Amino acid sequence: MSTKEAYKQRIASEMDLVRANLAKFKAQRVALAADARKKHANQVDELERKFVVAQAKLRELGEADEHVWEQLKEGFEDMWTTLQATLEDTVATFKEEHA
């Protein structure tokens, strides 16, 4: 398996985890009070926007030729770091509300 394929598989697995967290957050926010629900809705919406962008970038990365792949990978890594930070913030906020 090439480095590119291994990378795509690793990121695809991590994207599945983000997708599962998004579904969980959407289900949990229903049980929150109205003010908390709005706050969490904004966070979940932001996470979902970043997730959709990541999916598109991952497809672009997967379709890229080898000579462009490394360059696109660097941009994807930056975006992925931002998505992970947003996920961590959302998890922390939901934990605070459910503590």
DSSP file (Angstrom, degrees, kcal/mol; ACC not computed):
  #  RESIDUE AA STRUCTURE BP1 BP2  ACC     N-H-->O    O-->H-N    N-H-->O    O-->H-N    TCO  KAPPA ALPHA  PHI   PSI    X-CA   Y-CA   Z-CA
    1    1 A M              0   0    0      0, 0.0     2,-0.0     0, 0.0     0, 0.0   0.000 360.0 360.0 360.0 135.0    0.0    0.0    0.0
    2    2 A S     >  -     0   0    0      1,-0.1     4,-2.5     4,-0.0     5,-0.2  -0.276 360.0-112.1 -74.4 163.4    1.3    3.4   -0.9
    3    3 A T  H  > S+     0   0    0      1,-0.2     4,-2.5     2,-0.2     5,-0.2   0.888 119.3  54.4 -59.6 -40.1    1.9    6.2    1.6
    4    4 A K  H  > S+     0   0    0      2,-0.2     4,-2.5     1,-0.2    -1,-0.2   0.929 109.8  45.4 -61.9 -46.5   -0.9    8.1   -0.1
    5    5 A E  H  > S+     0   0    0      2,-0.2     4,-2.4     1,-0.2    -2,-0.2   0.905 112.9  50.2 -65.5 -42.1   -3.4    5.2    0.3
    6    6 A A  H  X S+     0   0    0     -4,-2.5     4,-2.2     2,-0.2    -1,-0.2   0.911 111.7  49.0 -62.0 -41.9   -2.4    4.6    3.9
    7    7 A Y  H  X S+     0   0    0     -4,-2.5     4,-2.7     2,-0.2     5,-0.3   0.934 110.6  50.1 -62.9 -47.5   -2.9    8.3    4.6
    8    8 A K  H  X S+     0   0    0     -4,-2.5     4,-2.4     1,-0.2    -2,-0.2   0.893 111.4  48.9 -60.3 -40.5   -6.3    8.4    3.0
    9    9 A Q  H  X S+     0   0    0     -4,-2.4     4,-2.0     2,-0.2    -1,-0.2   0.902 111.3  49.3 -66.7 -40.8   -7.4    5.3    4.9
   10   10 A R  H  X S+     0   0    0     -4,-2.2     4,-2.0     2,-0.2    -2,-0.2   0.937 114.3  44.6 -63.4 -46.4   -6.2    6.8    8.2
   11   11 A I  H  X S+     0   0    0     -4,-2.7     4,-2.7     1,-0.2    -2,-0.2   0.894 110.3  55.1 -67.0 -38.9   -8.0   10.1    7.6
   12   12 A A  H  X S+     0   0    0     -4,-2.4     4,-1.8    -5,-0.3    -1,-0.2   0.898 108.3  49.4 -60.6 -39.9  -11.2    8.3    6.4
   13   13 A S  H  X S+     0   0    0     -4,-2.0     4,-1.4     2,-0.2    -1,-0.2   0.911 112.0  47.6 -64.5 -42.3  -11.3    6.4    9.7
   14   14 A E  H  X S+     0   0    0     -4,-2.0     4,-2.0     1,-0.2    -2,-0.2   0.865 108.4  55.0 -67.2 -35.5  -10.8    9.6   11.7
   15   15 A M  H  X S+     0   0    0     -4,-2.7     4,-2.8     1,-0.2    -1,-0.2   0.881 103.1  56.5 -64.5 -37.0  -13.5   11.3    9.6
   16   16 A D  H  X S+     0   0    0     -4,-1.8     4,-2.2     1,-0.2    -1,-0.2   0.886 106.5  50.2 -60.3 -38.3  -15.9    8.4   10.5
   17   17 A L  H  X S+     0   0    0     -4,-1.4     4,-2.3     2,-0.2    -2,-0.2   0.901 110.4  48.8 -66.5 -40.9  -15.2    9.2   14.2
   18   18 A V  H  X S+     0   0    0     -4,-2.0     4,-2.6     2,-0.2    -2,-0.2   0.927 110.5  51.8 -63.4 -43.8  -16.0   12.9   13.6
   19   19 A R  H  X S+     0   0    0     -4,-2.8     4,-2.1     1,-0.2    -2,-0.2   0.908 109.8  49.4 -59.1 -43.1  -19.2   11.9   11.8
   20   20 A A  H  X S+     0   0    0     -4,-2.2     4,-2.2     1,-0.2    -1,-0.2   0.901 110.5  50.2 -64.1 -41.3  -20.2    9.8   14.7
   21   21 A N  H  X S+     0   0    0     -4,-2.3     4,-2.9     2,-0.2     5,-0.2   0.906 107.7  53.9 -63.7 -41.1  -19.5   12.6   17.2
   22   22 A L  H  X S+     0   0    0     -4,-2.6     4,-2.4     1,-0.2    -2,-0.2   0.931 109.3  47.8 -58.4 -45.8  -21.6   15.0   15.1
   23   23 A A  H  X S+     0   0    0     -4,-2.1     4,-1.9     1,-0.2    -1,-0.2   0.907 112.3  49.7 -61.9 -41.7  -24.6   12.6   15.2
   24   24 A K  H  X S+     0   0    0     -4,-2.2     4,-2.5     2,-0.2    -2,-0.2   0.918 110.7  49.4 -63.7 -44.1  -24.2   12.2   18.9
   25   25 A F  H  X S+     0   0    0     -4,-2.9     4,-2.4     1,-0.2    -2,-0.2   0.902 109.1  52.3 -63.4 -41.1  -24.0   16.0   19.5
   26   26 A K  H  X S+     0   0    0     -4,-2.4     4,-0.6    -5,-0.2    -1,-0.2   0.899 112.3  45.8 -62.8 -39.4  -27.1   16.5   17.4
   27   27 A A  H >< S+     0   0    0     -4,-1.9     3,-0.6    -5,-0.2     4,-0.4   0.901 113.8  49.0 -68.6 -40.8  -29.0   14.0   19.5
   28   28 A Q  H >< S+     0   0    0     -4,-2.5     3,-1.3     1,-0.2     4,-0.3   0.842 100.0  63.6 -69.9 -34.1  -27.8   15.4   22.8
   29   29 A R  H >< S+     0   0    0     -4,-2.4     3,-1.2     1,-0.3    -1,-0.2   0.759  89.9  68.9 -67.2 -20.9  -28.6   19.0   22.0
   30   30 A V  T << S+     0   0    0     -3,-0.6    -1,-0.3    -4,-0.6    -2,-0.2   0.846  98.2  51.7 -61.4 -33.5  -32.3   18.1   21.9
   31   31 A A  T <  S+     0   0    0     -3,-1.3    -1,-0.2    -4,-0.4    -2,-0.2   0.508  92.8  99.4 -83.4  -4.5  -32.3   17.5   25.6
   32   32 A L  S <  S-     0   0    0     -3,-1.2    66,-0.0    -4,-0.3    -3,-0.0  -0.416  82.9 -96.4 -84.0 158.0  -30.7   20.8   26.5
   33   33 A A     >  -     0   0    0     -2,-0.1     4,-3.1     1,-0.1     5,-0.2  -0.278  45.6-100.5 -63.6 159.0  -32.4   23.9   27.8
   34   34 A A  H  > S+     0   0    0      1,-0.2     4,-1.9     2,-0.2     5,-0.2   0.869 120.3  46.4 -55.6 -45.2  -33.2   26.5   25.1
   35   35 A D  H  > S+     0   0    0      1,-0.2     4,-1.7     2,-0.2    -1,-0.2   0.916 117.0  43.8 -67.5 -41.6  -30.3   28.8   25.8
   36   36 A A  H  > S+     0   0    0      1,-0.2     4,-2.7     2,-0.2     5,-0.2   0.871 109.8  57.9 -68.4 -36.2  -27.8   26.0   25.9
   37   37 A R  H  X S+     0   0    0     -4,-3.1     4,-2.6     1,-0.2    -2,-0.2   0.902 106.2  48.5 -61.6 -41.2  -29.3   24.4   22.8
   38   38 A K  H  X S+     0   0    0     -4,-1.9     4,-2.0     2,-0.2    -1,-0.2   0.927 111.9  48.9 -65.4 -44.0  -28.7   27.6   20.8
   39   39 A K  H  X S+     0   0    0     -4,-1.7     4,-1.7     1,-0.2    -2,-0.2   0.932 115.7  43.6 -59.3 -46.9  -25.1   27.8   21.9
   40   40 A H  H  X S+     0   0    0     -4,-2.7     4,-3.2     1,-0.2     5,-0.3   0.852 108.1  58.6 -70.1 -34.4  -24.5   24.1   21.1
   41   41 A A  H  X S+     0   0    0     -4,-2.6     4,-2.6    -5,-0.2    -1,-0.2   0.915 106.3  49.4 -60.3 -41.6  -26.4   24.4   17.8
   42   42 A N  H  X S+     0   0    0     -4,-2.0     4,-2.2     2,-0.2    -1,-0.2   0.917 113.1  46.3 -63.7 -42.7  -23.9   27.0   16.7
   43   43 A Q  H  X S+     0   0    0     -4,-1.7     4,-2.6     2,-0.2    -2,-0.2   0.928 114.0  47.2 -64.7 -45.2  -20.9   24.9   17.7
   44   44 A V  H  X S+     0   0    0     -4,-3.2     4,-2.7     1,-0.2    -2,-0.2   0.899 111.3  51.8 -65.0 -40.0  -22.3   21.8   16.1
   45   45 A D  H  X S+     0   0    0     -4,-2.6     4,-2.5    -5,-0.3    -1,-0.2   0.908 110.4  48.6 -62.3 -41.7  -23.1   23.8   12.9
   46   46 A E  H  X S+     0   0    0     -4,-2.2     4,-2.3     2,-0.2    -2,-0.2   0.927 112.1  48.7 -63.5 -44.2  -19.5   25.1   12.8
   47   47 A L  H  X S+     0   0    0     -4,-2.6     4,-2.2     1,-0.2    -2,-0.2   0.910 111.5  50.0 -61.0 -42.3  -18.1   21.6   13.3
   48   48 A E  H  X S+     0   0    0     -4,-2.7     4,-2.5     2,-0.2    -2,-0.2   0.901 108.4  52.1 -66.0 -40.1  -20.4   20.3   10.6
   49   49 A R  H  X S+     0   0    0     -4,-2.5     4,-2.1     1,-0.2    -1,-0.2   0.933 112.2  45.8 -59.1 -45.9  -19.3   23.0    8.2
   50   50 A K  H  X S+     0   0    0     -4,-2.3     4,-2.3     1,-0.2    -1,-0.2   0.859 110.8  53.8 -67.0 -34.3  -15.7   22.2    8.8
   51   51 A F  H  X S+     0   0    0     -4,-2.2     4,-2.5     2,-0.2    -2,-0.2   0.918 107.6  49.9 -64.8 -44.0  -16.4   18.5    8.4
   52   52 A V  H  X S+     0   0    0     -4,-2.5     4,-2.1     1,-0.2    -2,-0.2   0.907 111.2  49.3 -62.0 -42.4  -18.0   19.1    5.0
   53   53 A V  H  X S+     0   0    0     -4,-2.1     4,-2.6     1,-0.2    -1,-0.2   0.911 110.1  51.7 -62.2 -41.9  -15.0   21.1    3.9
   54   54 A A  H  X S+     0   0    0     -4,-2.3     4,-2.6     1,-0.2    -2,-0.2   0.898 107.5  52.4 -63.1 -40.7  -12.7   18.3    5.1
   55   55 A Q  H  X S+     0   0    0     -4,-2.5     4,-2.2     2,-0.2    -1,-0.2   0.930 111.3  46.6 -60.2 -44.8  -14.7   15.7    3.1
   56   56 A A  H  X S+     0   0    0     -4,-2.1     4,-2.4     1,-0.2    -2,-0.2   0.915 113.4  48.4 -64.2 -42.8  -14.3   17.8    0.0
   57   57 A K  H  X S+     0   0    0     -4,-2.6     4,-2.7     1,-0.2    -1,-0.2   0.876 109.4  53.2 -65.3 -37.0  -10.6   18.3    0.6
   58   58 A L  H  X S+     0   0    0     -4,-2.6     4,-2.5     2,-0.2    -1,-0.2   0.910 109.4  48.4 -65.5 -41.1  -10.1   14.6    1.2
   59   59 A R  H  X S+     0   0    0     -4,-2.2     4,-1.7     2,-0.2    -2,-0.2   0.930 112.6  48.8 -61.2 -44.6  -11.8   13.8   -2.1
   60   60 A E  H  X S+     0   0    0     -4,-2.4     4,-0.7     1,-0.2    -2,-0.2   0.907 111.7  49.4 -60.9 -42.3   -9.6   16.3   -3.8
   61   61 A L  H >< S+     0   0    0     -4,-2.7     3,-0.7     1,-0.2    -1,-0.2   0.902 109.5  51.8 -63.3 -42.0   -6.5   14.9   -2.1
   62   62 A G  H 3< S+     0   0    0     -4,-2.5    -1,-0.2     1,-0.2    -2,-0.2   0.802 112.1  45.8 -66.1 -29.4   -7.5   11.4   -3.2
   63   63 A E  H 3< S+     0   0    0     -4,-1.7    -1,-0.2    -5,-0.1    -2,-0.2   0.521  90.9 111.6 -90.6  -6.1   -7.9   12.4   -6.8
   64   64 A A  S << S-     0   0    0     -3,-0.7     2,-0.1    -4,-0.7    -3,-0.0  -0.355  71.2-113.7 -73.6 146.3   -4.7   14.4   -6.9
   65   65 A D    >>  -     0   0    0      1,-0.1     4,-1.9    -2,-0.1     3,-1.2  -0.361  34.2-105.3 -68.9 157.9   -1.7   13.3   -9.0
   66   66 A E  H 3> S+     0   0    0      1,-0.3     4,-0.8     2,-0.2    -1,-0.1   0.849 118.7  56.5 -55.7 -38.3    1.4   12.3   -7.0
   67   67 A H  H 34 S+     0   0    0      1,-0.2    -1,-0.3     2,-0.2     4,-0.2   0.740 116.7  34.9 -71.0 -21.2    3.3   15.5   -7.9
   68   68 A V  H <> S+     0   0    0     -3,-1.2     4,-2.3     2,-0.1     5,-0.2   0.632  98.8  83.9-100.9 -19.8    0.5   17.6   -6.4
   69   69 A W  H  X S+     0   0    0     -4,-1.9     4,-2.7     1,-0.2     5,-0.2   0.882  87.4  50.2 -56.7 -47.8   -0.5   15.3   -3.6
   70   70 A E  H  X S+     0   0    0     -4,-0.8     4,-1.8     1,-0.2    -1,-0.2   0.895 111.5  49.4 -60.4 -40.7    2.2   16.4   -1.1
   71   71 A Q  H  > S+     0   0    0     -3,-0.2     4,-1.4    -4,-0.2    -1,-0.2   0.930 114.0  44.6 -64.9 -45.4    1.3   20.1   -1.6
   72   72 A L  H  X S+     0   0    0     -4,-2.3     4,-2.5     1,-0.2    -2,-0.2   0.862 108.0  59.7 -65.8 -35.2   -2.4   19.4   -1.1
   73   73 A K  H  X S+     0   0    0     -4,-2.7     4,-2.7    -5,-0.2    -1,-0.2   0.902 101.6  53.5 -60.8 -41.9   -1.7   17.2    1.9
   74   74 A E  H  X S+     0   0    0     -4,-1.8     4,-1.7     1,-0.2    -1,-0.2   0.924 110.8  46.1 -60.3 -44.5    0.0   20.1    3.7
   75   75 A G  H  X S+     0   0    0     -4,-1.4     4,-2.0     1,-0.2    -1,-0.2   0.885 112.3  51.3 -64.0 -39.1   -3.1   22.3    3.2
   76   76 A F  H  X S+     0   0    0     -4,-2.5     4,-3.0     1,-0.2    -2,-0.2   0.900 105.7  55.4 -64.7 -40.7   -5.3   19.4    4.3
   77   77 A E  H  X S+     0   0    0     -4,-2.7     4,-2.2     2,-0.2    -1,-0.2   0.899 107.7  49.4 -60.1 -41.4   -3.2   18.9    7.5
   78   78 A D  H  X S+     0   0    0     -4,-1.7     4,-1.6     2,-0.2    -1,-0.2   0.934 114.2  44.7 -62.3 -46.0   -3.8   22.6    8.4
   79   79 A M  H  X S+     0   0    0     -4,-2.0     4,-2.2     1,-0.2    -2,-0.2   0.881 111.5  53.9 -65.6 -38.3   -7.5   22.3    7.9
   80   80 A W  H  X S+     0   0    0     -4,-3.0     4,-2.7     1,-0.2    -1,-0.2   0.883 105.0  53.9 -64.4 -39.5   -7.6   19.0    9.7
   81   81 A T  H  X S+     0   0    0     -4,-2.2     4,-2.1     1,-0.2    -1,-0.2   0.902 109.4  48.6 -60.7 -41.5   -5.9   20.5   12.8
   82   82 A T  H  X S+     0   0    0     -4,-1.6     4,-2.2     2,-0.2    -2,-0.2   0.905 111.1  49.9 -65.8 -41.9   -8.6   23.2   12.8
   83   83 A L  H  X S+     0   0    0     -4,-2.2     4,-2.4     2,-0.2    -2,-0.2   0.918 110.4  50.0 -62.8 -43.9  -11.3   20.6   12.6
   84   84 A Q  H  X S+     0   0    0     -4,-2.7     4,-2.6     1,-0.2    -1,-0.2   0.896 109.9  50.7 -62.7 -40.7   -9.9   18.6   15.4
   85   85 A A  H  X S+     0   0    0     -4,-2.1     4,-2.4     2,-0.2    -1,-0.2   0.905 110.4  49.4 -64.1 -41.1   -9.6   21.7   17.6
   86   86 A T  H  X S+     0   0    0     -4,-2.2     4,-2.3     2,-0.2    -2,-0.2   0.905 110.9  50.3 -63.9 -41.4  -13.3   22.5   16.9
   87   87 A L  H  X S+     0   0    0     -4,-2.4     4,-2.7     2,-0.2    -2,-0.2   0.933 110.4  49.3 -61.3 -46.5  -14.3   18.9   17.7
   88   88 A E  H  X S+     0   0    0     -4,-2.6     4,-2.4     1,-0.2    -2,-0.2   0.897 111.3  49.7 -61.0 -41.3  -12.3   19.1   21.0
   89   89 A D  H  X S+     0   0    0     -4,-2.4     4,-2.3     2,-0.2    -1,-0.2   0.907 111.9  48.4 -63.2 -41.9  -14.0   22.4   21.9
   90   90 A T  H  X S+     0   0    0     -4,-2.3     4,-2.4     2,-0.2    -2,-0.2   0.916 110.9  50.0 -66.3 -43.2  -17.4   21.0   21.2
   91   91 A V  H  X S+     0   0    0     -4,-2.7     4,-2.3     1,-0.2    -2,-0.2   0.933 111.3  49.6 -59.2 -46.1  -16.8   17.8   23.2
   92   92 A A  H  X S+     0   0    0     -4,-2.4     4,-2.0     1,-0.2    -2,-0.2   0.904 110.8  49.1 -61.4 -42.4  -15.6   19.9   26.1
   93   93 A T  H  X S+     0   0    0     -4,-2.3     4,-1.8     1,-0.2    -1,-0.2   0.903 111.1  48.9 -65.8 -41.0  -18.7   22.2   26.0
   94   94 A F  H  X S+     0   0    0     -4,-2.4     4,-1.6     1,-0.2    -1,-0.2   0.877 109.5  53.2 -66.4 -36.6  -21.1   19.2   25.9
   95   95 A K  H  X S+     0   0    0     -4,-2.3     4,-0.6    -5,-0.2    -1,-0.2   0.899 107.0  52.4 -64.6 -39.2  -19.3   17.6   28.8
   96   96 A E  H >< S+     0   0    0     -4,-2.0     3,-0.7     1,-0.2    -1,-0.2   0.909 110.6  47.4 -61.2 -42.5  -19.7   20.9   30.8
   97   97 A E  H 3< S+     0   0    0     -4,-1.8    -1,-0.2     1,-0.2    -2,-0.2   0.793 116.8  42.9 -70.7 -28.3  -23.5   20.9   30.1
   98   98 A H  H 3<        0   0    0     -4,-1.6    -1,-0.2     1,-0.2    -2,-0.2   0.357 360.0 360.0-101.0   5.5  -23.9   17.2   31.0
   99   99 A A    <<        0   0    0     -3,-0.7    -1,-0.2    -4,-0.6    -2,-0.1   0.472 360.0 360.0 -80.6 360.0  -21.7   17.3   34.1
